[in-house]
């Protein structure tokens, strides 16, 4: 029987450099992917990858955070920490998807939005807030998959979805354990302790009603058998997309809005 990982161990697995990323999912699950760049306001942000593709011969819009694989890619993608231009690009693509009736699929793996001075000057907070508002009322199906880390508003800006799915060893939280322990105890070295307190695992969040489904991973983590993990994601996306595609646009947006408004009502302690 597989040993259950601690929360801190899940954080380490979620951050593993060999874990499948958005480019792996695009290459394995979609055909005819056509990347769309730029926010039409300022510049391109490589930390957010998005475009049009076919999923099982149906057109969809795919958007996700990208950390990069090589050092050169990681630097170009700012280690997966988007700037406001990236969130505005994502919003541009989601609005386009709504115009043409394409479902939106997002893949989330980020330590958080970039907190630098330039990002703040360019309107980082406003860009994230606008995504939250606009995503809540999209009239096309939206499915978000947390594939690794999902930290802070940087993750939530792509996570206002009809279905929020998490890989078994991914994490989803208001900030990183290091940031949490730095704020609470002024000591980043207590991140393992923070991981246990934060309730950031898929199992914790499913129990609280924050996410909709946990996607099983191969024993030891998705990085050990990427294709098997991707097949599990494929099955979950296909099933939920088939269910959501039966709903009308206004009903979809209404259910999504109520879902997020009601989160936390039944929690205690």
C-alpha positions in Angstrom: 0.0 0.0 0.0 1.4 3.4 -1.0 2.4 5.6 2.0 0.4 8.8 2.3 2.7 11.8 1.9 2.8 14.6 4.4 1.7 18.1 3.3 5.4 19.2 3.2 6.3 16.2 1.0 3.4 17.0 -1.3 4.8 20.5 -1.7 8.1 19.0 -2.7 6.5 16.7 -5.2 4.4 19.5 -6.6 7.6 21.5 -7.3 9.5 18.6 -8.9 11.2 19.9 -12.0 10.3 16.8 -14.0 6.6 17.1 -13.3 4.5 17.5 -16.5 3.8 21.1 -17.3 1.4 22.9 -19.7 3.6 22.2 -22.7 3.4 18.5 -22.0 -0.3 18.6 -21.6 -0.7 20.6 -24.8 1.5 18.2 -26.8 -0.3 15.1 -25.4 -4.0 16.1 -25.2 -4.5 18.7 -28.0 -4.1 18.9 -31.7 -3.6 21.9 -34.0 -2.5 24.1 -31.1 -2.0 27.7 -32.3 -0.4 30.0 -29.8 -1.7 33.5 -29.4 0.6 36.1 -27.9 0.4 39.6 -26.4 -2.2 41.5 -24.3 -2.8 44.2 -27.0 -1.9 46.8 -24.4 1.7 46.4 -23.5 3.8 43.3 -24.4 4.0 39.6 -24.4 4.5 37.7 -21.1 5.9 34.2 -21.7 4.9 33.1 -18.2 1.3 32.6 -19.5 0.9 30.3 -22.5 -2.4 30.4 -24.4 -4.0 29.6 -27.7 -6.6 27.7 -29.7 -6.6 24.0 -30.1 -8.7 20.9 -30.8 -9.6 18.6 -27.9 -11.1 15.4 -29.2 -11.9 17.3 -32.4 -13.7 20.1 -30.7 -12.3 23.6 -30.6 -11.2 24.9 -27.2 -9.1 27.7 -25.7 -6.1 26.5 -23.6 -4.4 28.8 -21.2 -1.9 28.1 -18.4 1.1 29.3 -16.4 4.5 28.2 -17.8 7.7 27.8 -15.7 10.0 26.6 -18.4 12.2 23.6 -18.5 15.7 24.8 -19.3 17.4 27.7 -17.5 17.0 29.9 -20.6 13.2 29.1 -20.7 12.8 29.7 -16.9 14.4 33.1 -17.2 12.2 34.0 -20.2 9.1 32.7 -18.3 10.1 34.5 -15.1 10.1 31.1 -13.4 6.3 30.9 -13.9 5.4 34.1 -12.1 3.2 36.1 -14.5 3.2 39.9 -14.8 0.0 41.8 -15.4 0.5 41.5 -19.2 0.2 37.7 -18.8 -3.2 38.0 -17.0 -4.5 40.5 -19.5 -3.4 38.1 -22.3 -5.3 35.3 -20.6 -8.4 37.5 -20.3 -8.2 38.5 -23.9 -8.2 34.9 -24.9 -11.1 34.0 -22.6 -13.2 36.8 -24.0 -12.4 35.6 -27.5 -13.3 32.0 -26.5 -16.7 33.3 -25.2 -17.3 35.2 -28.5 -16.8 32.0 -30.5 -18.4 29.6 -28.1 -15.2 27.7 -27.2 -14.7 26.1 -23.7 -11.8 27.4 -21.7 -9.3 25.0 -20.1 -6.7 26.4 -17.8 -3.6 24.6 -16.4 -2.2 26.2 -13.2 1.3 25.8 -11.8 2.8 28.9 -10.3 4.4 30.0 -7.1 2.4 33.2 -7.5 2.1 36.4 -9.5 5.4 38.3 -9.9 5.5 40.8 -6.9 8.1 43.2 -8.3 7.8 47.0 -8.5 7.4 47.0 -12.3 4.5 44.6 -12.1 2.8 46.7 -9.4 3.3 49.8 -11.5 1.7 48.1 -14.5 -1.4 47.2 -12.4 -0.8 43.6 -11.2 -3.6 43.8 -8.6 -6.1 45.2 -11.0 -5.3 42.7 -13.7 -5.8 39.8 -11.3 -9.0 41.3 -9.9 -10.4 41.9 -13.3 -9.8 38.2 -14.3 -11.7 37.1 -11.2 -14.6 39.3 -12.1 -14.7 38.4 -15.8 -14.1 34.7 -15.3 -17.0 34.5 -12.9 -19.4 35.5 -15.7 -18.1 33.8 -18.8 -20.9 32.0 -20.6 -18.8 29.1 -21.8 -17.6 26.0 -19.8 -14.4 26.7 -17.8 -12.3 23.9 -16.3 -9.2 24.6 -14.3 -6.6 22.0 -13.5 -4.0 22.6 -10.8 -1.0 20.5 -11.9 1.7 21.6 -9.5 1.7 24.7 -7.3 -1.3 27.0 -7.2 -0.3 29.8 -5.0 -1.9 33.2 -4.2 -4.0 35.4 -6.5 -1.6 34.5 -9.3 -3.2 31.0 -9.4 -6.7 32.1 -8.6 -6.6 34.5 -11.6 -6.9 31.4 -13.8 -9.0 29.4 -11.4 -12.5 30.8 -11.3 -13.9 27.7 -13.1 -17.0 25.6 -13.2 -14.8 22.6 -12.3 -11.6 23.0 -10.4 -9.5 19.8 -10.5 -6.3 19.0 -8.7 -3.7 16.4 -9.2 -3.3 14.3 -6.1 0.1 15.7 -5.1 -0.5 19.3 -6.2 -1.1 22.2 -3.7 -3.4 25.2 -3.7 -3.0 28.0 -1.1 -3.1 31.7 -0.4 0.7 31.8 -0.6 3.8 29.6 -0.4 4.6 27.8 2.9 7.8 29.9 3.0 5.9 33.1 2.7 3.3 31.9 5.3 6.0 31.0 7.9 7.9 34.3 7.2 4.7 36.3 8.0 3.4 34.3 10.9 6.7 33.4 12.7 9.3 35.7 10.9 11.1 32.4 10.1 11.0 30.9 6.5 12.7 27.8 7.8 9.5 26.7 9.4 7.9 26.0 6.0 7.3 22.3 6.8 5.3 23.2 9.8 3.4 25.8 7.8 2.6 23.3 5.2 0.7 21.2 7.7 -1.2 24.2 9.1 -2.3 25.7 5.7 -4.6 22.9 4.6 -3.2 23.2 1.1 -3.4 19.6 -0.2 -5.9 18.3 -2.6 -7.4 16.1 0.1 -7.9 19.1 2.5 -9.4 21.3 -0.2 -11.8 18.6 -1.5 -13.0 18.1 2.0 -13.7 21.8 2.3 -15.5 22.0 -1.0 -12.9 24.3 -2.6 -12.1 21.9 -5.4 -14.3 19.5 -7.3 -12.2 16.5 -7.9 -8.8 14.9 -7.1 -7.0 13.3 -10.0 -5.0 10.3 -9.0 -1.3 10.2 -9.8 1.1 7.3 -10.4 2.7 6.1 -7.2 5.5 8.5 -6.2 4.2 11.4 -8.3 3.4 12.4 -11.8 7.0 13.0 -12.6 7.7 9.3 -12.4 5.1 8.3 -15.0 4.1 11.5 -16.9 2.1 9.8 -19.7 0.0 7.9 -17.1 -0.6 11.1 -15.2 -1.6 12.9 -18.3 -4.1 10.1 -19.2 -5.7 10.6 -15.9 -6.1 14.3 -16.5 -7.5 13.6 -20.0 -10.1 11.3 -18.6 -11.2 13.9 -15.9 -11.3 16.8 -18.4 -13.3 14.8 -20.9 -15.8 13.7 -18.4 -16.4 17.2 -16.9 -16.4 18.9 -20.2 -19.1 16.5 -21.5 -21.3 17.4 -18.4 -20.8 21.1 -18.7 -21.4 21.3 -22.4 -25.0 20.3 -21.7 -25.6 23.6 -19.8 -26.7 26.9 -21.3 -24.4 29.9 -21.1 -26.3 32.0 -18.6 -27.0 29.0 -16.4 -23.3 28.2 -16.4 -22.2 31.7 -15.4 -24.9 31.8 -12.7 -23.8 28.5 -11.2 -20.2 29.4 -11.3 -20.8 32.7 -9.6 -22.9 31.1 -6.8 -20.3 28.4 -6.3 -17.6 30.8 -5.5 -19.8 33.2 -3.5 -20.8 30.3 -1.2 -17.4 28.9 -0.5 -16.6 28.8 3.1 -20.2 29.1 4.4 -20.1 25.6 5.9 -16.6 25.7 7.3 -16.0 25.9 11.0 -12.9 26.4 13.0 
